[in-house]
Every structure is written in C-alpha cells, then in structure tokens.
Amino acid sequence: MPAFARQLGVSCAACHTVEPQLTSFGRQFKSLAYTFNSGSNNTIGYEQDNQKRLAIDKIPPIALMLVADQVQESKQAPAGYNSTATAYTTGAAVSNPATEFPVQYSLFYAGRAGTDLGVFSQLTYDPTADHITIDNTDVRYAKESQVGGGNLVWGLDVNNAPGVGDLWQSTPIWGYPFTGPNAGQGGPNDGTLLGQVVLQQTSAGAGAYVWYNNTWYAQVMAYRAMIPGDQTNSGGLAGVAPYWRLAYSHEGGVNSWEIGTFGIDAKMYQNGNTGPENHYVDTALDGQYEHVATNYSYTFHASYIHENMTIPGAPNTKADVNDFQVNGEYYWHRKYGVLAQYFTHTGKKNAAVWGGGDQYGVAQSDGVSANGKPNTNGYVLQFNYVPWINTKFGVQYVAYTKFDGASSNYDGLGRNASDNNTLSFFTWIMM
C-alpha cells in the first residue's frame, strides 16, 4: 500500500515479499493497527496532560489501485449454463474472450488515524455493475506491553468480513491466487462459506485479538448481516456468527512460519432476510512457510476447510464439503515470479443438494452435478513480472481436471471439465 510506504518512509519491500503477501515486519505493522511512522517531520501532534491527543500525518494516507485483464475460457457455456468465471452469453461451445479495463479500480484510505488507532479502508468501482462498493475494511486499536517477560500485542478490531484482520495469506480472503477467478472453490456448486468468502462486504464484525511474543496468536470476532442478501439465490446472516482464529508462529531472520486453525458457526437465510435458515459450521487448518533472502524468496501456503451444512426442507438435511489447497511461489530479485496451486473441492453424494441449481437455499449457479457430488479439482499456474515494486504484470492459467463431479461429458450436455479452463493476462498497479 503506497500510503503505508509514505507513512513509514520506506519501500513497500519492507512489508511485502511481493504485494499483497506480508513479511514479518508487515505482520507486526498490521497487528499494531498500522500506526508505525518514520519519525520524520510529517506528523501533526498534540499533547495534553502528558497524553498524546492527536497524531495524524500531514499527507493524507490515500492510495489507488488499478487491475485490468484479458480473460478467455476454453469454451463458451452451453445454453442455460451460468459460468462462474466470466459473464458469458449462452450459445454454441465456442471461445469467448473478455477484456476488462479496469476489472477493479479502488481508492484506499490506509494509515494511522491516531496514536494507537489505524484504518485500512477500500472503496472499489465495479465497471460491470457501474457502482461503487465498500470493499475490505479494517479499523483497529492496538497496544503493546510487557507481560511475563514477553511482548504482548493486544487490540480491538472492527472489519467487514471474516479473515480481513488476518496476518497470514493462508486464509481465503487474502489467499492465492490474489487475482482472477476463485478457482479453488468449486464450479456452479459453490464451495464452503469461508472458502467462497460469501460474507465479504455483506457482514460486519467486532472483536479482539492478542499476539504474544510474535508466537501465540488468538482472535475472536462476532459478525452480523450488514446488508440484505441476494433475494434470489441466498440470504444474509441470521443472528450473530462467531468466528475464531488461533495460530502458532515463528518470526525472525530469513525464515518465518505459521500453523493454525480458524472457523465460523453461522446461520444464513435461504432467501433474503427471512424464512428458513441454513446452518454452516466451518472448521479449518492452515499453514505458511516463508523464506526471504536478499536476492530471492519463496513461500508455501496450505489450507483445509471442512464444512457441515444443515439444510431445512431438503430430503437429506445434512451435507458435508471439504476444500483443500496448497500453493507455492518463487521470486528472483522480487522481479520474476513463478507460482502454482493445486486445489480440490469434495463432498459426500447428495443428489438433493448437488443434483441441481439453487436447491434448498444452497447458493449455486444453474449447473447440475454429474453424479450428485460437488467434486471439483485442478491447478493454477502463474508467471509474474514485477518491473517496479508497485507494478505487476502476470499471466495465469486455471485448469480443471474435474468439474462438479465429472471429468468429461459434464451434466449430460457434452461439456468436459477442461471446457472451464481459463487463461488470463493481467496488470496490477498500486499508486
């Protein structure tokens, strides 16, 4: 975030291996509410009764982001099918490229708002819908103290989606592939509640976190619906949904790693904000290993999410799904990057849920599972060129070996899993 770089008086490379992935210093900066500053003469301060009452920067912490891409799916969807990657018209199975310039244009207010208070707030213009939305937003208050011979960071956090406040890139909302279609979470039959980041921009939560000696991390949040849900496919949160995050980490030197768990217990209306409620319990394991040397860096992430669903009105009221993904990346001189991911989405056979679209309030597209299972798997390959720290050019290929239960003759329409393969070229600029 260029606004953070101006506040700190250092390059983005201090906080990131390659944006948006954080280094050890970047995680500490975020945990302490984005309040570090360069100590230079760029601050307006005020003290009263030996207390700091004001600490703001002379330069407003504003930044811009532009993402543009050129996307082509292997084949156009057959009639009646709604692609998950890009909005395609129905018709014969032919190639249908789409250029999106921009696919995303964001304005950020990101930086220190007080002595111990910081803000990361993103407004995004969606050219397809032609409107501006509140994107990922995180407001936090944090303090640091010595407890039991160790360093304790504790804070209060308010944000608009489970995982926004997380410090690692192994949870879905900040996870790879960072840009492009959400390949790892299934096809028309959607993935887990957390994996699909269903609650992003539709919920608001508040809670607290602690990080002891850069080792033990714990966070507890409670989320409620922020806006009504989609009135046709799925609804908003019903009541309060608790979210938890526990992690054990090692920070220091050129190596850092983390292993942890996260999860949510949520009820969601099947349609709108009234009526039957689906019950989702997501529990997850995740891990990250990061090596940052002078001329190169490599990082590995992995996560596994298991979801139990209870669906009122369905002949079989129980359905389980599992999301697993592992990815790795290597950068030379923070300039040339090779990235890869393997993903799999599986579930027990349940034709009442996975046999067709929009059944019993489960958010789906108009696809039909080939065998009553949501099973989808494949891989993502990506090459990045970063000529400047704040500018990235990339090419990404998403390949499916199974799509909604079938590897060939998908849903009886003669459509293969590979027909969903997607090639994209993108540009990502931070200003």
Secondary structure, 3 states (H helix, E strand, C coil): CHHHHHHHCCCHHHCECCCCCECHHHHHHHHCCCCCCCCCCCEEEEEECCEEEEEEECCCCEEEEEEEEEEEECCCCCCCCCCCCCCCCCCCCCCCCEEEEEEEEEEEEEEECCCCEEEEEEEEEECCCCEEEEEEEEEEEEEEEEECCEEEEEEEEEECCCCCCCCCCCCHHHCCCCCCCCHHHCCCECCCCCCCCCCCCCEEEEEEEEEECCCEEEEEEEEEECCCCCCCCCCCECCCEEEEEEEEEECCCCEEEEEEEEEEEEEEEEECCEEEEEEEEEEEEEEEEEEECCCEEEEEEEEEEEEEEECCCCCCCEEEEEEEEEEEEEEECCCEEEEEEEEEEEECCCHHHHCCCCCCCCCECCCCCCCCCCCEEEEEEEEEEEEECCEEEEEEEEEEEEECCECCCECCCCECHHHHCEEEEEEEEEC
